[in-house]
Amino acid sequence: MESSDTTLFVCVTCRAQTTDAPQADLPRPGARLLAAINAVPEAQRAGLAIEPVECLSNCNRSCTVAVSAPGKWTYVLGTLDPDLHVDDVLTFARAHRAHEAGLPAWRTRPEYIRKNTISRVPPLPSRAPDEVSSQ
């Protein structure tokens, strides 16, 4: 069962993890990654909402994205290069979208994504309104 409400959050404030001082006149790697993803033909982004976010709190392993959908596991992916990993990120996001629980098989994920998954977070439990208020 495919869902059309998968969101790819892209941290636009991520800085490059180098010892060189950042150059103020150059876009940050996170913003470059967002631009590169948005430049991919729409057919490759079909069913994905692409959203910039200010910070995913993964500065030590930036450039970072998160893939999420209601009722599915959320994945945080890091150490991405905007010049190299756009296809890997989109391939993973489409696999996440296609899987009912957002858990694409490990071996089907792009190799770089397998090695640079920061975390996965379970979906929020679904509770009836009266269950929530009684806790």
PyMOL commands that set and color helices and strands:
alter all, ss='L'
color gray80, all
select helices_A, chain A and resi 29-39+42-45+59-61+86-98+106-108+111-115+129-133
alter helices_A, ss='H'
color red, helices_A
select strands_A, chain A and resi 6-11+48-53+65-68+74-77+117-121
alter strands_A, ss='S'
color yellow, strands_A
deselect
rebuild
show_as cartoon
